[in-house]
């Protein structure tokens, strides 16, 4: 079982910044892709950004140039630096991790952290 602990959400004014963190712990042999998704009220969950174990990144078009995903492999932690925040970035943000144990390749979700951007 893997635990994902997210932090860093909150309330910020438009144009401001926030940094989300997600730390993974538990029965982990290795971590492959790590990412952030978000879900706004009444909308489907969508990919915001992802990063592979080798450091390759992928971003939603709506956040390119404003958000930066990074990871610290020694700490099993993924970060999302969010700059120039807009009201449409308001959502619950979820960490997602693809990892391997000695027996299986699995996927786990964080509990979610609320990001609210006021205009």
TANOR-V606609 format. One line per field, one symbol per residue. psi: psi as a letter, one per 40 degrees, with the letter a starting at -180 (. if undefined). Layout:
psi=???
//
This chain:
psi=hhhhhiieiahiiheaiihiihhhiaghdihbiiihiihiheiihihdiihideeiihiideehedihiiihddefhiihhhifiideehihhhihhhihaeeihihiiieihhhhhi.
//
